[in-house]
Amino acid sequence: MPESVKSELSRYCRRLEIVEHPKWRGAIGAARGLVFHEPLQMWFFRSNALMAKVRQILSEEDIDCCLWISFALGTVSLKRELIPRVIAIQPAQALHFRRRYEFSRNPILRTLYGMEYGRLTEYEADLARKFDSCLLISEKDRDAIDPKHTLNNIFYNPHETDVRSFAAPSGNVRERGSLVFSGAMYMDTDSDAALYFHREILPLIWEVRPDTRFTIVGKRPPQTIRMLANDPRITVTGIVEDVRPYLWKASVGVNPIRMAARLQNRLL
């Protein structure tokens, strides 16, 4: 973890402990998980070192509650009577991988996504039952992991944003015929959205408004995204210091996300 990230996190924590989990170790764990029925991501993030560190902190600190902020960390088990425990399942992984399975064009990835979706069916609800409380974003996530609403420990906390900070300044002028999509372009969910919009939707717009311009804002765009800028009507910015001027300039913001789940902060 970069020192800048550690420094920022330390501002909000009285004690910060970091347990490294290299990707190669996660890959070995996921490979082992192929012969079991648990979701592969549970095997990818399984860490004896993390479990030991959590138990060490509990023995040294006066902790009121433990919050798991990732579904995949549910493998760090603690006895219910030891301390109140809350798990955040956001987004609903069953919904997330079902969409990946439906829209992925890579046959190998599509097979893996289908396998993971099958393993996730009912698993998230069974995991949530092991905790005192389960945090979700919305009823849509609840319907995905618990369609019969059998869980009685659910509570919700939707995302939010500072709307005043993102409000366009007085006198702002939007450019006619300009579209914008913002995201973390290194994420396959966001790059898929931009490519899908370019392939399936933008040609229909250009038939009517050939002068329409499309701006893709977000850091680390892959080559498939950067190549779109070969068309003079498309701009790919890469990382920017502040995304707001691009949002304020455009006439229309688009969100052609297909594979992801959860509440999309870009919409807020």
KAWO-V863165 format. One record per residue. N is the residue number from 1. RES is the residue in three letters. PSI is psi as a letter, one per 40 degrees, with the letter a starting at -180 (999 if undefined). Layout:
BEGIN
n=[N | N]
res=[RES | RES]
psi=[PSI | PSI]
END
This chain:
BEGIN
n=[1 | 2 | 3 | 4 | 5 | 6 | 7 | 8 | 9 | 10 | 11 | 12 | 13 | 14 | 15 | 16 | 17 | 18 | 19 | 20 | 21 | 22 | 23 | 24 | 25 | 26 | 27 | 28 | 29 | 30 | 31 | 32 | 33 | 34 | 35 | 36 | 37 | 38 | 39 | 40 | 41 | 42 | 43 | 44 | 45 | 46 | 47 | 48 | 49 | 50 | 51 | 52 | 53 | 54 | 55 | 56 | 57 | 58 | 59 | 60 | 61 | 62 | 63 | 64 | 65 | 66 | 67 | 68 | 69 | 70 | 71 | 72 | 73 | 74 | 75 | 76 | 77 | 78 | 79 | 80 | 81 | 82 | 83 | 84 | 85 | 86 | 87 | 88 | 89 | 90 | 91 | 92 | 93 | 94 | 95 | 96 | 97 | 98 | 99 | 100 | 101 | 102 | 103 | 104 | 105 | 106 | 107 | 108 | 109 | 110 | 111 | 112 | 113 | 114 | 115 | 116 | 117 | 118 | 119 | 120 | 121 | 122 | 123 | 124 | 125 | 126 | 127 | 128 | 129 | 130 | 131 | 132 | 133 | 134 | 135 | 136 | 137 | 138 | 139 | 140 | 141 | 142 | 143 | 144 | 145 | 146 | 147 | 148 | 149 | 150 | 151 | 152 | 153 | 154 | 155 | 156 | 157 | 158 | 159 | 160 | 161 | 162 | 163 | 164 | 165 | 166 | 167 | 168 | 169 | 170 | 171 | 172 | 173 | 174 | 175 | 176 | 177 | 178 | 179 | 180 | 181 | 182 | 183 | 184 | 185 | 186 | 187 | 188 | 189 | 190 | 191 | 192 | 193 | 194 | 195 | 196 | 197 | 198 | 199 | 200 | 201 | 202 | 203 | 204 | 205 | 206 | 207 | 208 | 209 | 210 | 211 | 212 | 213 | 214 | 215 | 216 | 217 | 218 | 219 | 220 | 221 | 222 | 223 | 224 | 225 | 226 | 227 | 228 | 229 | 230 | 231 | 232 | 233 | 234 | 235 | 236 | 237 | 238 | 239 | 240 | 241 | 242 | 243 | 244 | 245 | 246 | 247 | 248 | 249 | 250 | 251 | 252 | 253 | 254 | 255 | 256 | 257 | 258 | 259 | 260 | 261 | 262 | 263 | 264 | 265 | 266 | 267 | 268]
res=[MET | PRO | GLU | SER | VAL | LYS | SER | GLU | LEU | SER | ARG | TYR | CYS | ARG | ARG | LEU | GLU | ILE | VAL | GLU | HIS | PRO | LYS | TRP | ARG | GLY | ALA | ILE | GLY | ALA | ALA | ARG | GLY | LEU | VAL | PHE | HIS | GLU | PRO | LEU | GLN | MET | TRP | PHE | PHE | ARG | SER | ASN | ALA | LEU | MET | ALA | LYS | VAL | ARG | GLN | ILE | LEU | SER | GLU | GLU | ASP | ILE | ASP | CYS | CYS | LEU | TRP | ILE | SER | PHE | ALA | LEU | GLY | THR | VAL | SER | LEU | LYS | ARG | GLU | LEU | ILE | PRO | ARG | VAL | ILE | ALA | ILE | GLN | PRO | ALA | GLN | ALA | LEU | HIS | PHE | ARG | ARG | ARG | TYR | GLU | PHE | SER | ARG | ASN | PRO | ILE | LEU | ARG | THR | LEU | TYR | GLY | MET | GLU | TYR | GLY | ARG | LEU | THR | GLU | TYR | GLU | ALA | ASP | LEU | ALA | ARG | LYS | PHE | ASP | SER | CYS | LEU | LEU | ILE | SER | GLU | LYS | ASP | ARG | ASP | ALA | ILE | ASP | PRO | LYS | HIS | THR | LEU | ASN | ASN | ILE | PHE | TYR | ASN | PRO | HIS | GLU | THR | ASP | VAL | ARG | SER | PHE | ALA | ALA | PRO | SER | GLY | ASN | VAL | ARG | GLU | ARG | GLY | SER | LEU | VAL | PHE | SER | GLY | ALA | MET | TYR | MET | ASP | THR | ASP | SER | ASP | ALA | ALA | LEU | TYR | PHE | HIS | ARG | GLU | ILE | LEU | PRO | LEU | ILE | TRP | GLU | VAL | ARG | PRO | ASP | THR | ARG | PHE | THR | ILE | VAL | GLY | LYS | ARG | PRO | PRO | GLN | THR | ILE | ARG | MET | LEU | ALA | ASN | ASP | PRO | ARG | ILE | THR | VAL | THR | GLY | ILE | VAL | GLU | ASP | VAL | ARG | PRO | TYR | LEU | TRP | LYS | ALA | SER | VAL | GLY | VAL | ASN | PRO | ILE | ARG | MET | ALA | ALA | ARG | LEU | GLN | ASN | ARG | LEU | LEU]
psi=[h | i | d | d | d | d | d | d | d | d | d | e | h | d | h | h | h | h | h | h | g | i | d | d | d | d | d | d | d | d | d | d | e | d | e | a | e | i | i | d | d | d | d | d | e | h | h | d | d | d | d | d | d | d | d | d | d | d | d | e | i | g | h | d | i | h | h | h | e | h | d | e | e | e | e | g | i | i | h | d | e | d | i | h | h | h | h | h | g | h | i | h | d | d | d | d | d | d | d | d | d | d | e | h | e | h | d | d | d | d | d | d | d | d | d | d | d | d | d | d | h | e | d | d | d | d | d | d | d | e | i | d | i | h | h | i | d | i | d | d | d | d | d | d | d | g | d | e | f | e | h | e | f | h | i | i | g | i | i | i | i | g | d | d | d | e | h | i | i | h | e | h | h | i | h | i | f | h | i | i | h | i | i | g | e | e | h | d | d | d | d | d | d | d | d | d | d | d | d | d | d | d | d | d | d | d | d | d | g | e | e | h | i | h | h | h | h | i | i | f | h | i | d | d | d | d | d | d | e | d | h | e | e | h | h | h | d | a | i | i | d | h | e | d | d | d | d | d | d | i | d | h | h | i | g | f | h | d | d | i | a | i | h | h | d | d | d | 999]
END
